[in-house]
Amino acid sequence: MNNYEYIIASLPDISQDWKFGETAPQDYIDWILEQCSRKDRKTIGFMLDGLDDGKLDAGFYEAALSHDNRFIREYFSFDLNVRNAKVRYLNTALGRPAEKDAVSISVVKTEEEFPEAVAVESVLALTDILAREKGLDDLMWNKIDSITLFNYFDINVILGFIAKLHIVARWYRLDEQTGREMFRKLVDEVRGTFKGVEYESA
């Protein structure tokens, strides 16, 4: 049986500007996995797969949105809606069909069931590339909080911590200058194909 109270009480209370000390992000995840049952380790493993962009395809989202864990279903439904919104934003800028290259699966929520759609569109309209990425991460952070609002000592709180840890680690690795150089490189690469369009990778 999992001791959720002990695990959650032992984790740091992280914020978006939280700084890592001597403990690396993977160290926290390894420790969490050591404390969990086989079933929960499998659930966490699925969550970690979803934080790897290389594994995000229609098959993954089909599995995620049909998963027996509520956090995974709601988190990846939001994630898919945001990613598709970014694709549509790019397509509009390019004059392409809006749904071209969007991920379509049978169990995804419709746009009418995506209440954050307007907020996402507002963030995508920002001209500063880093501001867009930070804005989308802010929305994701808030979504994590809303999913776990009435959870206190269960696996969903742990999954929320891991999702937030991923956001913090991403920005911790990038100071402002490094981040701008990285995104500018992506923009230049895209401009080589779609001249005049500024777009950031998912």
C-alpha positions, 0 to 999 in steps of 0.5 A: 500500500502506498504511503501517499501522506509520507511521499507528498509531505516529503516533496518540496513546495515548488513554484514556477520560479523555484530553484533546484539545489543539489537535488536534480529533477530526476532525483525527485522522480527516482525517489518517488518511484521507489516509494510507490507500488507497481501500479502507481509506478506504471501510471507515473511511467505513462505520465513521464512518457507524455512529458517526452515530446518524441512520444506524443502522437495520436496513439499516445493521446488515444491511450491518455484520454482513455486512461483510468487515471483522471489526472492523466485524462484531463492533463493530456486532454488540455495538452492536446488542445493547446498543441492543436491550437498552436498548429492552427495558429501557424496554419492561419499565419501560413494560409493553410487549412486550419486543421492541417497537421492537427492531431485528431482522435476520437475521444478528444474534447471538442473546442466547445469543451475547451474553456481555456481556448480564448486564453490560449489564443491570447497567449499565442497572439503575443509577439515575443516568443519567450512570452508565448512559451511562458504564457502557455506554461502559466496556463498549464500550471493553472490547469494542474492546480485545477485538476488537483484542487480537491486532491490532498494525499493521492496519486494525482497530487504526485502526478501534478508535482511531476508535471510542475517539476517538468515546467520548472526544470525546463525554465531552470535550464534556460536563462533568458539569453540561452532561451532566446538563442534557442528559439531564434534558431528554431524560428530561423529554421522555420523561416527557411521553409516558411519565410516571414513566419515566426513559430516555436516548436511544441 
